[in-house]
């Protein structure tokens, strides 16, 4: 798999549809070809303090941001036909499905792959844990801005490319 899009969402609160940022890294022929980052006005539009603590995004950061359908209209054509890769893909796929459902948007049948599960399988007990920053470091990627959606998507892309090389 030499072509894919790594994706990461951050949410404002516990609602899966409350995406407040998205990062996407497009890989073509095993090389990073493009990256996309957007702040998104979430729904419901409130932030829980512990989520702000994790990703640093606040209400004032997104109060004038585009809503998800407008952001996705820009992203969707760039990822047509590409499998999506995420670290703990159940979270990111859940967010993508939830926000599509909330806005009554047709959900394409995106194929997701998970670098969390793949790293557990490939690297076995050689790592102390399989958190994104741990696996990224093992794969030679310095994740200095963890929980920024674009930085996390970049880390995921590097992990996926390394796993592909290691297999």
N, C-alpha and C positions, 0 to 999 in steps of 0.2 A: 504494500500500500504506500505509494509515493505521493499521492494527492489526497489531501484531506483538509478540514478546517478545525482547528482547535478552538474551543469556545469556553467562556467562563462568564457566569452571572454573579452579581452581588444583589442582595435583596434588602429592602428597607425594614422589613418586619418578618414575622413568621409566615405570612401568606406567600405561597409559592409564586403568585402572580405579581408580587410587589417588586419586580426587578427594577433596580435603580441604576444599574450600569451593566454594560456588556462589552466584552473584549473578544475579538476573533482574530486568529492568525491563520492565514491561508498558506498551505504548503503545496507547492507544485514541483514535481520531479525531485522530491526529497529536499527542497530548499524553500525557505520562507520567501514568499512572493508578495504578500500584502498583509497589512494589519489594519484593524478597524476598532475604534473605541468610541463609545457613546455613553453619556449620562442620559438617564431616562426618567421622566416623571412617573413615579410608581403609582400603582393602585393596589390597595388603599394607600393614600398619600400621607403616611405618618411614619416616623422613624423611631425605633426602639433604641434606647441608649447603648445597650451592649452591641447592637449591630453597627452603630456609629463608631463605637470604640474599635471594632474589628476592621472596618473598611474606611472610616473617616468621611464618608459621604453624609451630608445633612440635607434637611429640607430646603435650606436656602441654596444649596448647590443644584438642586433639580427642579425648583419651583417654576423655572422658565424653560426647562428642557422639553424636548419632544416626547410625546406619548409613544408607547411601544409600536403601534401599527406604522407610524411614520418612520421610526428608526428601522424596523424590520423591512419596510419597503425598499430601503437602500441596501440592506444587507442581503436579503434573500436572493437577488439575481447573481450575486457574487459567489454564492455557495451551492448553486444548483448542481445536483448530481454528486456533490462531495459528501463522503461520510463525515460525521462530526465526532470529534474526540474531546473528552473531558476527563478531568481527574475527579473521581467519584461522579460518574456520569448520571447516576440516578437523580442527584440533586439538579444538575443543569438540564437534563431532559425533562424532569418534573417541572422546572420553572418554565421552560419553553412551551410545554404542553399547556400549563396552567394559564399563561398569559395569552396564548392563542385562543384558548377556550373562553377566557374572560371577555376578550374583544370580539368573540364570535368570528374568528379568522379561520379559514381552512388550514388544517395542519398537514403539511406534506409528510410523507412517511420517511422522516430523517432516520438514517441508520447511525446509531451511536456506538462508539467504542470507549472503553474505560481504561485510562492509564493506571488508575489505582489498582484495579483487579489484575491488569496485565503485569504491573510491577511486582505484585505479591507472587504471581505465578513464575515470572522470569527470574527475579532476584531472591526468591525464597527467604531464608533466614539471614541473609547477608546484611540486611538493613535493620536498624533498631525499630523502625516503624515505616509506614508507607504514606506519611503526610506529604503533601505536595513539595514543601521546601526540602524535606529529607531526600526524596526521590530525585528532585531536580539537582541537588548538590551531588548526589551519586552519579548523575548523568552529565556532570560538568557544567551545569547552568547555575549561575548565582542569582537567586531570587531575592533581590534586595527590597522590592516593593510589594511584598506578599499582601494579598487581598485587594490589590488593584486589579480589576478584571482583565486588563490587557497584559499586565505582567504575569498574572496567573495563566492566561491563555498561551503566552510565549513559553512559559515553563512547561506547560503541558505539551506544546508542539515539540519542544526539545526532547522531552521524555519519550514521546511517541517515536520520534526519529531515531533515538538511541535504541529503544526496544526493537524497532524494525531492523536496525543494524545488528543487534545482538542475537536475533533469532536465526 
